[in-house]
Structures are given as structure tokens and as C-alpha cells.
Amino acid sequence: MFDEDSRRLIESLAQRQGFTDVRWVAGEDVVVEQWVRFKCSYACDEYGTRACCPPNTPSVSECRELFHCFEHVAVIHTEKTLAPGEDARSWKREANAKMLELERQVFLAGYYKTLALFAGDCSLCAKCVTTRADCKNPGSARPCPEALAVDVFATVRKLGLPAQVLVERTQAMDRYAFLLVE
Ligand code: SF4
């Protein structure tokens, strides 16, 4: 049974990975929209270059169905300001590795359905590939919520969390990973 103790346990496991801001949303309240998929298909210059992003993802209706399989989604907020010259991809790789470790620990605690979604594209490898079949690390690769047609802005704003369009590389970023759990 998933109860308040379950939440506390997962929040403490998240904290051990350095994730200190964890909020909760029901899977059915995650906002999944067709327009997000269109943005990936027509407004992303990396379309077709990543194994965990569209077109290598399920349909929007299948994505919506996925979130409906989970009563609980931990929304994990990280604020990050890149230092001058800092490589965003290295930072993402490190954060995503921590999410994988969190997923592993939550699974080992008995929450067998647990699934992590990364804050941003997978980035575990220095160079990604164009198809799932060619993924160099398929056991560890995870999509980000946006790749599953999630309107992250709308979802996190419902929780009172910040989400804004950035206009400068030097601005603080609010990044969101999800942990689907039950
Ligand atoms: S594990 Fe590597 S090849 Fe696979 S999706 Fe992630 S970055 Fe791409």
C-alpha cells in the first residue's frame, strides 16, 4: 500500500541523491497534450537524433495511458544556474544518473512499478543515436516528460512550482524529473 510513509521514504531516498524539492501529483493530473508532440516534431532542431525522444516514443494516447497507470508521480525540482563555460550536457548526465539510482533504490524498497523520467533528454552517452534499436545503454535510457507529450509548464504550475521561458543562458533553470511510483 502506498501511504504517507511511502512518500516520506521516497523523499528521503531522493534527498540522498541531492534532490531536496519533491512534490506529488496524481498520474491523471499530469497534463499530456498533442501540441507538445507537434513541438517536438516541428520545432526542435534535434528531432530524429535521439533514441528516447520522438519519433522514438509511444503515441500521445499511449503516453496519457501510461500516466493513468500511476496514482503517484513525484515531481523532482532542481534549480540550476550554469557557470560560465559549464557544459549543460555534463550536468544533465550527472543528474540523470542520480535519477536512475533513485529509481533503483525505490524499486528495491518494494515499489516495483517505479519508473524514472529524466529532466531533459537522456544524455547518458556523449553522442546519442537515432533509433531505440541502436541505443548504447537501453537498460538505463529514459525519456524526459516532454518526450512523452507532457506539458511540464502546466503540470508543475498546478503544484505552485516555477516554470518560465528563459531568454539568457545565464538565467537560473528550473528542471523537472518525474518518478512514477505506486
Ligand atoms: S543511453 Fe545513450 S544512446 Fe541511449 S538514449 Fe541515452 S544517450 Fe542515447
Residues whose N, C-alpha, C, O or C-beta is under 5 A from the ligand:
A	BS01	SF4	A51 C52 C122 S123 L124 C125 K127 C128 V129 C135 K136 N137 A141
